[in-house]
Amino acid sequence: MSEGRVRIKVRLSGKLALEVGDQCVGGGSDVVRLTVSGKPTYAGEKIGLTDIRVDEVSNEAYRVLLQQFLESAIPVPCRSTCEKVYSASFPTARRKSK
């Protein structure tokens, strides 16, 4: 975290193709490295990021696509997500009852 923003470095791999006429053109494998950032928010039991932006991208052709995808990102339900991560990391740990 710096300047009030959470920074996340990501490596994405996949295939990207376009439909031209009745055919799929492209489809080659690609790897994109990027850094995204956003301002953390918390409401109720949900955490999320606002003002999400692509700070760095290894292939500029993906910037617009990634920015549009990130703008539609939804908040993460904090409690249930943390419980799942904790349970997976410590399967034999005892939980305290309320």
Secondary structure, 3 states (H helix, E strand, C coil): CECCEEEEEEEEEEEEEEEECCEEEEEEEEEEEEEEEEEEEEECCEEEEEEEEEEEECCHHHHHHHHHHHHCCCCEEHHHHHHHHHHHHCCCCCCCCC
